[in-house]
Amino acid sequence: MQTKSPCALALASALSLLIAIPADLGAVPQAAGQRAGEISRVIPAANIERGSKTFTAAPKSVVDWQDLVNTQVNGRARVALEDGSVLNVGSESSLRVEKHDSGAQQTQLDLTYGKLRSQAMKIARPDGKFEVRTPAGIAGVVGTDFYVGYDNGVMNVIAFEGIVRVCNLAGVCVLVKAGQTISLRNNDNSGPLAPTQASLDVLVEAANATKIEGAEPGLLRTAGPVGGHPGMVMGIVLGVVAAVPIAIIPTFTRSSSKPPTQVNVPPLKPVTGPTSGCLPGNPAC
């Protein structure tokens, strides 16, 4: 009777173990390399860093999880995320798309420095979240239009539409409503101050800093006095991309001798879905 060699027996045992292991245990969880969206517009140039590689961004360039979108002086980029959210990255900015799981509605963006304006789709899942993180704090929303800037250790947040929940790194949070602004500083654990009404200059600067040519979020000025801004009517454009209709909210006093210029713009397309979501500081999350 022939006996099998020790090497043959060892090889057979190894093959048996490989066959017995379920295939899903060997699967590597997706993170880097998982698609988050794509570049929809760039002016005049921007770069995408993916691991050790850097390449020039162009329309239709894929943006994956953990990709870093960098812009230089006068450079800007628009990123269309898989769930329909839109990101306008201003000049001299660095934004990492840490993750964007459109099915689970889990989005985390890390703004290392620079300026970002986001129009986030509404969160339908109770455990969903959309967060922009900086070294000074976190801005979390359940579907709104807002701006985040970070420079020299200061984080500035402006709500153009809806409500933004802003938290410092100690987990102390405040709500910022449409038209309001708030600032956080690095290593300040005393708690955010109450938000204040954003001035016209602040709103215009934030809108222009993240504007990309074509139907853009921004501010319109026309005839008619407004509060502390005589001879001016302010309207916040709530759309972000040309494909989304925009709405203008005019404000003026009845005592105006000259009526404001009429602007015929289709209303903002409503985004359906419940507004509950998991926001920073929520102990249930």
Buried (B, 14 or more C-beta within 10 A) or exposed (E): EEEEEEEEEEEEEEEEEEEEEEEEEEEEEEEEEBBBBBBBBBBEBBBBBBEEEEEEBEEEBBBBBBBBBBBEEEBBBBBBBBBBBBBBBBBBBBBBBBBBBBEEBBBBBBBBBBBBBBBBBBBBBEBBBBBBBBBBBBBBBBBBBBBBBBEEEBBBBBBBBBBBBBBBBBBBBBBBEBBBBBBBBBEBEEBBEEBEEBEBEBBBBBBEBBBBEEBBBBBBBBBBBBEEBEEBBBBBBBBBBEEBEBBBEBEBEEEBEEEBEEEEBEEBEEBEBEBBBBBBBBEEE
